[in-house]
């Protein structure tokens, strides 16, 4: 687990992608801590090393077989229980499968807001009604589903959705799908969201 303490009244729980707690996640956690937030990023995979991007299929299989959305949700809820008395505000930020887990956490009463980057599996839980503000980022297109259809289904109370140029992984400077302009705009929107909620 990565735990960066800044003696803040606000904590951000970061939920990684299928690859685990890699350089992209570490960099994002450091970026948030530089803004003065306490940051907690659990290692859901519990592996010594994260998966490489070239191991996408193996990483996905490992996540689904050994963690799964339900398992990840329970781990995050355990962290929420542990820290909810310590902070005035708690946000959850997730990437890909982590974004779907963040979405599932949006029903928890001690969560003050969630941010999800390209949570394609949110489509399986689109009927869920968040109990807190939710900010979701999607790329222009995803190979496995129609982004516009999902956005239409999500435009309900509390959900703000943005679509960015680029593909799945556009915020990750170590990913071949990195799109610098989209990444910067998304971070700017995310920081505003944390400040306003």
N, C-alpha and C positions, 0 to 999 in steps of 0.2 A: 504494500500500500504506500502511496505517496501522500504525505501529510505535511502541508506547509502552513505554519502558524504565523499570523501577523497580529494576534490579539484583536482581531476584528469582531464586530457584532454581527457580521454577515459571513456565512459559510457557503461555499459552492462545492457541491459534490459532482465530480466529473466522472462520467461513465464512458469507458473506452470502446473502441470498435472490436471486431473479432480478432484483431492482431494482438491485442493486449496493451500493456503499459509501455508503449514504444516512444521513440524520440518525439513524434508529433504530440502525443499526449503529455509528455514531460514539458515540452515547450509551451503548450497551451496552459498548463497548470502554473508555470512560471510567469507567463503573461498575466494571468489573473491575480497572482500573488503580488505582482508589481503594482497592481491597481489597489492593493490594500486588503484584499479578501483573504480569509482563511480558505484553503483548498484541500479537499480530500478526494483522492482518486484510488479507489480500491482495485487491486489486481484480481479481477474475476476469474481469470484463467488459472491462477496459482501455478504458473510455469516459471522456470528459472529465467528463460528468455522469451521475449515476444516473438510472434510469427513474423516472417519476412513477407513483404507484399507478393512475392512470387509464390507463396504458399497459401493463396487465397482459399482454395477449395479445402485444404487440410484445416485451415484456421476456422472456416465456417463450420465444418463438420465437428471439430473439437468443441466449439462454442455450443452448438446445438445438442451434442451428446453429453457433454460434461457440465454445462452451466444452464443453458436454455433461458428463455425469457422469464419463466417462473422462478428459477433458481437465482437469477440476477436480481429480480424484483425483491425476493426475500432478503438478499444480502444488503441491498440499498435500504430497505425498510428497517433492518437491524441497525444500520448506521444512523438513520433518522431517529430511532428510539434512543440511541446512545447520546446524540448531540442536541436534541431538540430543546433541552432546558438551558443549554449554553449560549444560544444565539437568539438575537432578535429576529433575524431573517435567514432562511435557508433556501437556496436555489439549487436546481439540478440541471446540469448541462450534459447532454449525451451526443455521441457521434455514431451514426449508422445503427447497429443493433442497440447501442447505448442510448440513442435518441428514442427508440421504441420503448426501452425500459423507463426512460425519463417520462415519456408520455403516459405510461402505466402508473407512474408515481404521482401524476397530476391530480389524482383523486384523493391523495393523502392530505389531511387537514393541516399538517405542520409544514407543508411545502408552500413557499411564497411565490414561486414561479418556476417554469421549466423552459429550457432552450434545447431544441433538437436540430442537429445537422443531418440532413438526408436520412431520415428514419423511414426507409422504404417499407418496413413491416408495420408501420403505423396503420397502413391500409387494412390490416387484419383486425384492428381495434378502433376503427373510425367512428364507431357508435359511442365510444366513451366521451363523457362530458367533463372536461377538466374543472376542478374546483378552485383553480388558481390561474393567473394569466399564463398563456403559453405562446412562445415564439418559435416558429418552425421555418427552417431553411431547406429548400429543395433545389436541385439543379434543373436546367431546362428540360432535360429528358432522362429517364431511367430505362434500362433495357427490359425490366421485368413488369412495369406497370405504366399507366397513363398518369403523369404528374398532375395535369389539369383536372382530371376527374377526381383525384384524391383531394386536391386543394378545394374544389367545390364542396366536397363532403365535409371538409374540416372548417369551412368558414362559418363557424358557430360561435356562440358566446365565449369570450375569453381567448380565442385563438387568432393570432396574427401570423399570416403566412407570407413568406417572400420567396420568389423564384429567381435564381441567379444563373448567369452564363456559366457554362462549364458542365462537368459531369460529376458523378458520385465521387467524393473525395476532393472537391475543389478547394477546400480550406487547408489541405495538408501539403506543406512545402516539400515533403519527401515522396509524394505520390506523383505519378506521371500525369494525373488529371488535375494537378494544381492550377488554379486560376487566380493570379495575384489580386486583380481588381475585385473579383467577387469575394475573395477571402477577406480583404481589408474592409469592404462594405459590410459584410456579415459581422465581423468583429465590432465594428462601430455601432451597428444596430443592437448587438448583444449587450454592449456596455451601457448604452442608453436604457435598455430594458432593465438591467440590474439596478441602475440608479433611480429609475422611475417607479419601480414596484417594491 
